[in-house]
Amino acid sequence: MKRVRKSAREPQELTDNRARFAHAPTMPTWDKFKKATPTMLTWDKFKKATRRREPVKSRLRDDQRGLCVYCESKLAPGNESVEHFIPRSAKHGDELAWSNLLLCCAGGERPALDDVSDLGAQNPDKTCGHAKGNNPEPILNPLEIPAFPRLFRFDSETGAIHPDIECCAVAGLDVALVEQTIQVLNLRATYLNRARQAVLDVLLRQSEADTDVPAFSLERSFRIAAEQIPATGQLPAFFTAIRWFLGQGAERHLRAVGFVG
């Protein structure tokens, strides 16, 4: 999980919908916003409902730089869903609040992504927003965590994610909260571990490849970070794992490009 810098202005579709129901006896819901109700399910009205939802998802996808807000896998049509950080069942008034809307992967409820398809047609564990559900336990809010330092470390042998105790101390964050976030979102699910490990293995081979710069040196890791991590636009899947592996070279690159999330 990394910091997400959310667009200050909400999509116009949300603003228009709020104005439309400003004097309604009940608050508008996400379900009504995102799709036509059974009583109005004509093709034209279905297309209109889709046009309301897609710009919201597109903005979220851009804000998150193409990654699931929790596990950092690549978002893709058919493998993503809108996530309410404060569950809809807990606070109905925030169902359409821009600050409460995020975009996460399908979290094991749909077929696995191509890069982990060897695990079978269906991911074995629910993760991310689908694992979180209505869990009342507090977790880190991606909109509020710092861009520096990163809060997580990874097991290079298994790809498993853990709190980085030293970085959490620098950020003034309770390690127990970071660990609870991992557990609630099930970020150590087997298929996520294996996908991260595959990314780390590629980086290891790249670092050890014949080069005029010594493997694992600051200069080498900085060069790889500059190749792997663009200043703007979409980030590579499992960005924080890449950041951790490249260490100070990645931190130097991210500060050089003004990384804010």
C-alpha positions in Angstrom: 0.0 0.0 0.0 1.2 3.5 -0.9 0.0 7.0 -0.4 -2.7 8.1 -2.8 -3.0 11.7 -3.8 -6.6 12.2 -4.6 -7.9 14.8 -7.0 -9.2 17.8 -5.1 -12.3 18.2 -7.2 -14.8 15.4 -7.4 -16.0 14.2 -10.8 -18.9 16.2 -12.1 -21.2 13.2 -12.2 -21.0 13.0 -8.4 -21.8 16.7 -8.1 -24.7 16.5 -10.5 -26.1 13.5 -8.7 -25.9 15.2 -5.3 -27.7 18.3 -6.6 -30.4 16.1 -8.2 -31.2 14.5 -4.9 -30.6 17.5 -2.7 -34.2 17.7 -1.6 -35.0 14.0 -1.6 -36.3 12.5 1.6 -33.5 9.9 1.6 -29.8 10.2 0.7 -28.7 8.9 -2.7 -26.9 5.5 -2.6 -24.0 4.2 -4.5 -26.2 1.3 -5.9 -28.6 3.8 -7.4 -25.8 5.9 -8.7 -23.9 3.1 -10.4 -26.7 1.3 -12.2 -30.3 1.4 -13.3 -32.9 0.0 -10.9 -35.0 -3.0 -12.1 -38.0 -0.7 -12.7 -36.0 1.5 -15.1 -33.9 -1.1 -16.8 -34.1 0.0 -20.4 -31.0 -0.1 -22.6 -30.9 3.7 -22.8 -31.1 4.2 -19.1 -28.6 1.4 -18.4 -26.1 3.2 -20.7 -26.8 6.5 -18.9 -26.1 4.8 -15.5 -22.8 3.4 -16.9 -21.8 6.9 -18.2 -22.2 8.1 -14.6 -20.0 5.5 -13.1 -17.2 5.1 -15.6 -15.8 8.7 -15.3 -15.7 8.2 -11.5 -13.7 4.9 -11.9 -11.5 6.5 -14.5 -10.6 9.4 -12.2 -9.9 7.0 -9.3 -7.7 4.8 -11.6 -5.7 7.9 -12.6 -5.3 9.1 -9.0 -4.1 5.7 -8.0 -1.7 5.5 -10.9 -3.2 2.4 -12.2 -2.9 0.3 -9.1 -5.2 -1.3 -6.6 -5.4 1.0 -3.6 -4.5 -1.8 -1.2 -2.4 -4.6 -2.8 -0.9 -2.5 -5.7 -1.8 -5.1 -8.4 -2.6 -3.7 -11.8 -6.2 -2.5 -12.2 -8.0 -3.7 -15.3 -11.6 -3.7 -16.6 -13.3 -6.8 -15.2 -10.8 -7.0 -12.3 -11.7 -3.9 -10.3 -14.5 -2.5 -8.1 -15.2 0.8 -6.3 -14.2 0.5 -2.6 -15.8 2.5 0.2 -13.1 3.1 2.8 -15.8 3.7 5.4 -18.2 0.8 4.7 -21.6 1.8 3.4 -23.3 -0.1 6.2 -21.4 2.0 8.7 -22.1 5.5 7.4 -24.7 5.8 4.6 -24.0 9.5 4.3 -20.6 8.8 2.9 -21.7 6.4 0.2 -21.1 9.1 -2.5 -18.5 11.2 -0.7 -15.5 11.6 -3.0 -13.1 11.3 -0.1 -14.5 7.9 0.7 -14.3 6.4 -2.8 -11.3 4.3 -3.8 -10.7 1.7 -6.5 -9.5 -1.8 -5.6 -8.9 -5.1 -7.5 -11.5 -7.8 -7.5 -9.7 -9.3 -4.5 -10.2 -13.0 -5.3 -13.8 -12.7 -6.3 -13.0 -12.9 -10.1 -10.4 -14.8 -12.1 -6.8 -14.1 -11.3 -4.7 -11.7 -13.4 -2.7 -13.2 -16.2 0.6 -12.9 -14.3 -0.7 -15.2 -11.5 -3.0 -17.3 -13.7 -1.0 -20.5 -12.8 -2.8 -20.5 -9.5 -6.0 -21.5 -11.2 -9.1 -19.8 -12.6 -10.1 -18.4 -9.2 -7.9 -16.8 -6.5 -8.1 -19.0 -3.4 -8.4 -16.1 -0.9 -10.3 -12.9 -0.8 -8.1 -9.8 -0.4 -8.3 -6.0 -0.3 -11.8 -4.4 -0.1 -13.4 -7.8 -0.5 -11.6 -9.2 2.5 -12.2 -6.0 4.5 -15.9 -5.9 3.9 -17.6 -4.4 6.9 -14.8 -5.2 9.3 -14.9 -2.5 12.0 -11.2 -2.7 13.0 -9.2 0.4 12.1 -6.7 0.2 9.2 -4.4 2.7 7.4 -6.2 5.1 5.1 -4.2 5.3 1.8 -5.1 9.0 1.5 -3.5 9.8 4.9 -0.3 7.7 5.0 3.0 9.5 4.2 4.7 9.4 0.8 8.0 9.1 2.8 9.1 6.8 4.3 7.5 3.6 2.9 5.8 1.6 5.7 6.3 -1.9 4.5 9.1 -4.4 3.9 9.0 -7.7 2.0 10.4 -11.2 2.3 12.6 -11.7 -0.7 12.2 -15.5 -0.5 8.3 -15.6 -0.3 7.1 -12.1 -1.3 5.2 -11.7 2.0 4.6 -8.2 3.2 5.4 -7.0 6.7 5.5 -3.7 8.6 8.9 -1.9 8.4 9.4 -1.2 12.1 12.1 1.4 11.6 10.1 3.3 9.0 6.9 3.2 11.0 8.8 4.7 13.9 10.0 7.5 11.7 6.5 8.1 10.4 5.1 8.0 13.9 2.8 5.2 13.1 1.9 2.3 15.4 3.4 -1.0 14.0 0.3 -2.8 15.3 -2.0 -0.7 13.1 0.2 -1.4 10.1 0.1 -5.2 10.8 -3.6 -5.0 11.4 -4.0 -3.4 8.0 -2.1 -6.3 6.4 -4.3 -8.8 8.2 -7.7 -7.2 7.6 -6.9 -6.8 3.9 -5.3 -10.3 3.7 -2.3 -8.8 1.9 -0.3 -12.0 2.7 -2.6 -14.1 0.6 -0.6 -16.8 -1.3 -1.4 -15.5 -4.8 -0.2 -12.0 -3.8 3.0 -13.3 -2.2 3.8 -15.2 -5.3 3.1 -12.3 -7.6 5.3 -10.0 -5.6 8.0 -12.7 -5.4 8.0 -12.9 -9.2 8.5 -9.2 -9.5 11.4 -9.3 -6.9 13.0 -12.2 -8.8 13.1 -10.1 -12.0 14.7 -7.2 -10.2 17.3 -9.5 -8.6 18.3 -10.8 -12.1 18.4 -7.3 -13.4 20.6 -6.2 -10.5 23.0 -9.0 -11.0 23.2 -8.7 -14.8 26.6 -7.8 -16.3 27.0 -4.1 -16.0 29.7 -1.4 -15.5 28.1 -0.6 -12.2 28.4 -3.0 -9.2 25.2 -4.9 -8.3 23.3 -3.5 -5.3 25.3 -0.3 -5.3 23.4 3.0 -4.8 24.2 4.1 -8.3 22.9 0.8 -9.8 19.7 0.8 -7.7 19.1 4.4 -8.6 19.5 3.6 -12.3 17.0 0.7 -12.1 14.6 2.8 -10.1 14.7 5.5 -12.8 14.0 2.8 -15.4 11.2 1.1 -13.5 9.4 4.0 -11.8 8.0 6.8 -14.0 7.7 10.3 -12.6 4.0 10.5 -13.7 1.4 8.2 -15.0 0.9 4.5 -14.3 3.2 2.8 -11.8 4.5 -0.8 -12.1 2.5 -3.4 -10.2 3.7 -3.9 -6.6 5.4 -0.6 -6.6 6.2 -0.6 -2.9 7.9 -4.0 -3.1 10.0 -2.6 -6.0 10.7 0.5 -3.9 11.8 -1.7 -0.9 14.1 -3.9 -3.0 15.9 -0.9 -4.6 16.3 0.8 -1.2 18.1 4.1 -1.1 18.4 4.2 -4.9 14.6 4.2 -5.1 14.2 6.8 -2.4 16.7 9.1 -4.1 14.9 8.7 -7.4 11.4 9.3 -5.9 12.6 12.5 -4.2 14.2 13.6 -7.4 10.9 13.3 -9.3 8.9 14.9 -6.5 6.9 11.7 -5.6 3.8 12.5 -3.6 1.8 9.3 -4.1 
